[in-house]
Amino acid sequence: MGHREDLLEGAKRCLLAKGFLRTTARDIVKESGTNLASIGYHYGSKDALLAQAYVEMVEGMSDAFEGGGELRGEPGSLERFTEVWANIIGTMRDPGSMWRLSMEIVAMGDQLPEVREHLARAQREGARGIVTLFHGGREEDVPEERVDTLGYFYLTLMMGLMAQWTFDPERAPEAGQLAAGLRQVIEGVKET
């Protein structure tokens, strides 16, 4: 690997070990075996490098979301909805879960406008990708209107789950509860 890749891998390890705010440029250099000048040369700033590392970590979760590529539910079905959310929730159970890191990044987003802009662009692509996870097809075929509606619906649900699994894992919902709630919304069930 070259310095660029070494920095990225070192940044990923630092993010998981220390989080975004506590990771220093020196931590990344030590972890990657590179030098301080490499960060600026390849990424522009430590924060831009950390943002890129975080985005790659999230993108790397797609295999786990797909259950190792073995989704059995029909695309668009309630079974597929339940199956995918069970896989996603499974990644939130891990003690070293990167979703805890995600909560840190969400909380500090307004403090780092450069990072926020980078992550906002990545979120748009994440919204596109999550549509195909639940409904099949290819990302490049997902129309912008579906990204803006269905994609962001799923991302909003994921953000809420991250918060619940971070703060109250004992009572955070399981996939079956999400599916039951969705069924109630669809059927128009009203609580009395």
Salt bridges, closest charged atoms under 4 A:
GLU9 OE2 - LYS12 NZ 3.14
ASP27 OD2 - LYS18 NZ 2.94
GLU31 OE2 - ARG13 NE 2.63
ASP47 OD1 - LYS46 NZ 3.63
GLU56 OE1 - LYS12 NZ 3.15
GLU125 OE1 - ARG128 NE 3.46
GLU140 OE2 - ARG138 NH1 3.14
ASP141 OD2 - ARG138 NE 2.89
GLU144 OE1 - ARG124 NH2 2.55
GLU144 OE2 - ARG128 NH2 2.55
ASP148 OD1 - ARG124 NH1 2.61
ASP168 OD2 - ARG171 NE 3.04
GLU174 OE1 - ARG93 NH2 2.54
